[in-house]
Amino acid sequence: GAVVSQHPSRVICKSGTSVKIECRSLDFQATTMFWYRQFPKQSLMLMATSNEGSKATYEQGVEKDKFLINHASLTLSTLTVTSAHPEDSSFYICSARGGGEGDYGYTFGSGTRLTVV
Amino acid sequence: QKEVEQNSGPLSVPEGAIASLNCTYSDRGSQSFFWYRQYSGKSPELIMSIYSNGDKEDGRFTAQLNKASQYVSLLIRDSQPSDSATYLCAVNVWQAGTALIFGKGTTLSVSS
């Protein structure tokens, strides 16, 4: 089945620094990728949708200048958390969608646990 | 505001029993419905998807969809302690593009 590789799995950074998270589709072309954030005991909240070669669409309340998304190819999307603060500490999960519908239309990465100290 | 609602639980069932998980959604335009299982600290894993009214069975799992009532459920037969996890209902809200919108999840605990 479809595989999405997400790195790093864990990262600890100092407040004020930037962190980049990568999401790669390994065996299919991901025309659309989604970035979610999950706080403890909460559900996945959609942050943004990115389509290859175009600007990401951010959900209401998500700062586009803080959470930079780049989807430069059909197999790679990156999320950069800029000037990170402790309140940005969360579990970030990417999801990729290939060209078709069905059970494997959405594939999730393994997630990145970000801790800002 | 497009919403997906789930009872947060916890839902506790003994080993071997049937666990019933429920989900309602607000957007009648929703077309695809998914159940994911998530263990603590891990990414969600797909259990089942359903697109048409009625039942869909896969092993010990049965998904049920009723679009008129805007209701989707997941039944787990012969529940095992390894089924203990949080179960997330997700809906494809067409008007929002192709993103999945998740409910808050129901925590299931299966006791041996």
Interface residues (C-beta under 8 A of the other chain):
Chain A: Q6 T32 F34 Y36 Q42 S43 L44 M45 L46 T49 T57 F91 I93 S95 R97 E101 G102 D103 G105 Y106 F108 G109 S110 G111 R113
Chain B: S32 F34 G41 K42 S43 P44 E45 L46 S49 L88 G97 T98 A99 L100 I101 F102 G103 K104 G105
